[in-house]
Amino acid sequence: MTPRARPMTPDDRREALVDVTIPLLHEHGRAVTTRQIADAACVAEGTIFRVFESKEDLVTAAVEKALDLEPFLADLEAVDLDQPLRQRLTDVCARLQERFRGIFALMTAMGMVGPPKAHRHMEEGRRRAERVMVAVVEPDADLLTCTPEQLVHMLRMLTFSGTHPHISDGHLLTPEQIVGTLLDGVLKPRAGEDS
């Protein structure tokens, strides 16, 4: 006789429901149904309401998890600091773009024009991410005409606008284009000028 699987704790059940809801929000936005969520989680629809007060509570929890900065911070901290500055910045930019694309897609699907007011610790998380990115740049601070903080600010702003489908008019910039613009500019060096 095969032993029965151990029942999930309410916290585990909540987490599992949140995890299956996130991709459904990208696909259906707020129109997602509890039936779709239950089917994706392979549970009865009533199971949702044993751990969430309402569909809206589940949707809110899923949006919160999708916007959680912790996985992004861990990803940033994984940048190899032994690489040359250009490659480190390209890696940071690629990670920023992945984060921004996920946020933009979720916000569009959900009909959101900004992050939820209730999203906790957003400013604190942004400052932490900035500190990690500055640490990626600092080993080569003496090569820069600006501070590492200024470079990180420019990288974040150019990556945001170059990744946003509307701001970029659908012509998304690659990490290499963004970093090349920041480090090299767009003018060709003239004969006799230092490049």
Secondary structure, 3 states (H helix, E strand, C coil): CCCCCCCCCHHHHHHHHHHHHHHHHHHHHHHCCHHHHHHHHCCCHHHHHHHCCCHHHHHHHHHHHHHCCHHHHHHHHCCCCCCCHHHHHHHHHHHHHHHHHHHHHHHHHHCCCCCCCCCCCHHHHHHHHHHHHHHHHHHHHHHCCCCHHHHHHHHHHHHHHHHCCCCCCCCCCCHHHHHHHHHHCCCCCCCCCCC
